[in-house]
Each structure stands twice: as structure tokens, then as C-alpha cells.
């Protein structure tokens, strides 16, 4: 009887130990726009593979944050050990409506468990939560109404009754229909001060200034920005403060006369100059035609420059040199297009000057500017006697031989001296040496920009090598090492493509960079799934089958990103 009781207790303990469950919960199923809420996945073991859900159009603003715990319980002499792992996501919705979070899955061998899907109801208007009178952030513009393409400055300032201790993160709001550029992208310190508003003294931090250009007329809006700072009441009382700014709406006026056929989209104040390297050349000599556009405005919208080159010239794509800078007045500087043309015939030619029409902000009128025409005199080369426009007729017997049937006394094949083989043996070694010297110097003289561009072209090939290494390790049974190589491949790819060091990489920062690069939401979702799986794998290892699929998904992701960045 005693042995039977012990056996029952052992079976009960094992059952309690081996029972595996997965559960998903949210902090609230009913929220307003831009109100943050938490989604948690809880499992009671660390041996199974857990796949996160698809959050759809909900925005992940934090996480997954991971926590683990273990406990022992004893009831009537029966001891049970339990493990618990939690993954917490912080989410928000930017528009009202109903959102569905799909199921999360836990795979343990041949067994699969799923959570229930959760529906989130989002109400209210698309605006930030109610303003805290002690901590708030103000997004403002130096202009209330502008033309399409006219620059304006969006400024973000933080107000706090307590002095902030450190800055954690800043997330930009959506800017549909607006091109924006940070006026101080290399900022390491923030300008601070104090300001009195309605009789209350606030500490202020100037977080960001952006140069903005509206790309369409009508109403456009910068959605609320989000920031997180650490503040303290005293040495022992420090806490995080999360704040949203107000949305910023702008009225954009349509440009009068924007249907002008020569209007190229430029708005501001500009000048154009044209230069000709030579106006008198011989046939076959190269000529440089330089078009320089200088001014201030929306120079990033300047498209291709084309010249009307006569058919009697060979023409090549222009080399473009850009020396522009973003300032509070717009994007100013100079863009130079250098065309190389080569005349094929002699004569007198005129290449029409380059002209374009832009919208002048000072006069609020269209203005057309142009260069001078380029007049070129092309002379014959000595010993060349051909007509400029007429083809020289060819007669079959224009050259007559003394005796066409006579046998040649010698064949050129009888002589090695002067043959192709002779000259190849004489000049070949010198040519090879010169080629090697040229290649070596070209590599040594590469600019930093050229090196970065070359790295970008080669990164896909390097990444494929890493993924093949991960596949080989996985096939040999070394799952943890394969997982590590996959993580390294992901980090190195973004280091090259996005110029982000490992210390700067996080799921949020990479997603923001991809959005700024114009990457589609579907590709960003693919990246998020892979990143989340690798993050969760640190606590719940991925099965071989799922890790193999993750490597394949990563390969597809790298290919799509390489095409689009």
C-alpha cells in the first residue's frame, strides 16, 4: 500500500511538472488612438518553440521585453516545480477601428498549442492623449501656410516642471505628403533652457528641428511625435516619463501655373549657367558642356537635365556633382551636370541652351531661366576628306590591281616579325604590368563614399555566405551556433545597408530607418517576425525545422531589401 501511494505521488509530480501551456493577454481591449497598451505571451516551460502573432496594423512601440521566473510548491507532500516565461509588447493604434491580434503558437515536438486571437477596439479622434500640464511636448511650425515645395521648419520642444536627467528615445510621427530632413542629424547634445508659460516656469529641451517640404496641395499633417525621458524629484526618486506631442496640420497652396510645360517642380530662387570647354575642335575630339544650377529651395526635387544634342555628335550620360546643404531657408547649394560630346563630322553646329521654369517665392510667379546657346566649329582632321552629311559612294572596282589572278610570291603568314603573335609577346608583359598598377591605384584612391557603395553591392553576396554557413551548422546539429551566425548576418547587413553600428541597432530603430527608405509594410513585417523569433530564441530555443524556415525567410528578406535600398 505504501509503495502504491509513493508511485501515485511520483506520477502526479511528473504530470504537474510536464504540463505545458501558453496564454496571451492584453492590458485593455478598448483604447483610444495613440493610447499604449501591453500584450503578453506567457508559457510555463522553456523547452518549446514560441511564434509571436501577427499584430496587423497595430504599431509595436516597445518590446518584446522578456522575463523569467521559477517556483516550487508543495501541497500535501506533493512538490511541483513550474517555470514561466513572459514576452511583453507595447502597442498602439494610430487610427480608430477594430484590430485583431492573431494567435500565438507554441510547438513542442509534434504537439502545437495556440492562444486565442484578441480583438482591440480603438475609438476617439486621431490625436494625442490629454496633455499633462507638468510634462508636455509642442510641435510647431514657423509658417502656417505654404506653397507646394516651399520650405518650412517643424520644431519639437519638450516642457517639464522637473529637470530631465536623460533622454531615452524619440519616435517620429507619420508625415504623409511631406518630405522632411533633420537639420542637425549629428546632434550629440540638446539645447536646454527655461521658459515661463502662463506664469509657470518649465525646463525646456529643443529635441528636433526639421526642414519640411509639402509634396501636394490641400491639408497635410505631421502626426504626433513620441518621446521617453528620465526625470527625478530627488536622488532616490527617478522615473520614466512618456509623452506625445500635438499633431501639426499645414495648409498647402497650389502653385499657380504649375501646368507650365517647362516647370520642373523647383520652388525657390535659382540661377543656371552653361560652359563650353572648346568652341573650335577637330573631328573626334571630346568637348565638355557643363550645366550648373545654383540656388536655394527644394533642390532635392531637381530631376534629370537633358540637352538637345545634334545627331552628328556622340553623347554620353552626364557626370553629376552635388554640393548642397539643408538650412532653415531650404536646401541650397549647387548641382553640376558635365556632358561629354564628340563630333563625328565637320561643320558648324549650334546646341540649344538649357532652360527650365521654376516658381519664384519672392514674386510668387513662374520664372524661366536659360543658358546661352553653344556654338561649335568642327574642323576636318588632316588627311581626312569626307562630306559632312553625304555618304561616300563605294564602287566595287574603284581600286584596280595589276593582275588579280597572279600568284603571290609571299604570304604574310610566312613572316613572324610584325605578326599579331610577335607584338603580343613584345607588348603583352608591359600591358599586364600597367593593368595591375592601374587596378592597384584605383583601389587605393577610392573615396569613402565609393567604398561604402562597393560594400553595399557586395553585402548580399557576403550575407549568402553567412546563411549557407548557418545551414551547414544546422545540418550538423549545432543549432545554437547556426542561430548566432544568422544573428550576425542580420546585424552586418544593416550595418552596411543602413550605416547603423551594432550598438545603434534595435527593432524600433531599424524599422524607422526602413520606413524612411520607403520600404513596404509587408517587408518590414517580415523583418519584425525574424527579429522577434531570434529575440525569443534566447529564452525558448527554436526547433531545427523552424530555424531552417527562419533562415529561408531571412534569405528572402535580404534579397528584397537589397533590391529596394
Secondary structure, DSSP 8 states (H G I E B T S, - for coil): -HHHHHHHHHHHHHHHHH---EEEEES-SEEETT--EEEEEEES-SSSEEE----TT-EEEEEEEEEEEEEEEEETTEEEEEEEEEEEEEEE-SS-EEEEE---EEEETTEEEE---EEEEEES-SS-----SSEEEEEEES-SEEETT-EEEEEEEEEESS-EEEEEEEE----TTEEEEETTTT--S-EEEEEEETTEEEEEEEEEEEEEEESSSEEEEE---EEEEEEEEETTEEEEEEEEB--EEEEEE--TTTT-TTEEEEEEEEEEEEEES-SEEETT-EEEEEEEEEEEEBGGG---------TTEEE---EEEEEEEEETTEEEEEEEEEEEEEESS-EEEEE---EEEEEETTTTEEEEEE---EEEEEE--TT----SSS-----TTSS--S-TTS--S--GGG--TTSHHHHHHHHHHHHHHHHHHHHHHHHHT--HHHHHHHHHHHHHHHHHHHHHHHHHHHHTT-HHHHHHHHHHHHHHHHHHHS---GGG--HHHHHHHHHHTT--HHHHHHHHHHHHHHHHHTTS---HHHHHHHHHHHHHHHHHHHHH-
